[in-house]
Structures are given as C-alpha cells and as structure tokens.
Amino acid sequence: MRIFTLASLSLALATPALAGPKVGDKPPTVKIGGESGGLISGKEWSSDSLKGKIWAFFYVDPDEKDANEALETALADQKFPAAKYASTAVINMDATWLPNAAIASSLESKQEKYPDTVYVKDLKRVLVKEWKMTDDSYDVLVFDKQGKVLFAKDGKFAKSDIDAMIDMIKKNLDQTP
C-alpha cells in the first residue's frame, strides 16, 4: 500500500495541474486597485479592458520573469497592428520574496522595452483567487475581442508553443475588423 501511495504522489507531482481560464471560457470581470495593486500609474485595472482587440495576457511571478523571453521577443518582432492587438502583463507581486521596490524598478525597464504593454501589479494574488491562475508561474492567455479565451498555457514555452500562439493571434487578427 505504501508503494502505491508514493507512486500516486509522484504521478500527481509530475502532472501539472491545469488552472485558470480554459480555451472557450469568458472569465468573470476582475478589478485590481487600491491595496490589491493596479496599474503602474496607481489607477484601478479591470479585466473588462481585455475586449475590443486580440489581447495577449501574461500573469507572471517575478521569479519567473525571464522564463519566456523568447516568447516576448517573438511577439514584439511581429509588430501586430495596435488597432487590433494589445498586451497586458499582470505581475503577481505576492509570489516572490523580492521587495516591491525592486520589482517596480524592473517593471519600469520592461515598460521601456515594451511600451505598448499595459503593466498591472497584483499585490494580493487577486487573479490566483478569482480566476484560479497558477501561482508562482508564468501563465499566458490570448483573448478574442469579446473577452473569450483563445489560447491558454502555463509555464515555459517551447518554440512550438510560441509558433502556435503567434499563429492563433494572426488567424484571429484577420477576423478582427
């Protein structure tokens, strides 16, 4: 019985749990503001902003910020039209031991590198609680213009994942007036 228990535990640890919104879902509206965080400017952020365009959405533990640099670069290289495509990066600031001041400095650098991305601070793991996003990870979603999930992946992207995401965005950009 003990061997079965250890084998079951090993399998459970090796199989990543699928958390967060799934393809086809339209997650409920979530607002992040005040003591929970918000936009870098200090204003409240609402997930209702993820409509009207194709949105690439990143939910990132600061300790994992470099995990998908190849994805970030590949997306920037596409130069998708701003009228049809945008991106939001929500930083799960409660998932790290790093001080908020250090994270804020890093966000300023990211904002300079990717000026068209909307950056949001999640100080209280709001999206982990409300959308069941994976904590301590690098989650990526793509939303259509109605706010429905077209693509969802958690963790480090392989080249095939990057290609699949870019193809999904291109396909849907063609369908976005």
ZITA-V214990 format. One line per field, one symbol per residue. ss: DSSP state (@ for helix, = for strand, . for the rest). psi: psi as a letter, one per 40 degrees, with the letter a starting at -180 (. if undefined). A space follows every 10 residues. Layout:
ss: ???
psi: ???
//
This chain:
ss: .@@@@@@@@@ @@@@...... .......... ==.@@@===. ....==@@@. ...======= =@@@....@@ @@@@@@@@.. ....====== ==@@@....@ @@@@@@@@@@ @@@...==== ==...@@@@@ .......=== ===.....== ====....@@ @@@@@@@@@@ @@@@...
psi: dddddddddd ddddhhhhii iiheigiihh hhibeebaid eeiiiheeef ieihhhhhhh hdeededfdd ddddddddfi hdeeiiihhh hgeeeieiid dddddddddd dddgeehhhh hgeffddddd efihifagih ihiieeeihd ihihahhidd dddddddddd ddddeh.
//
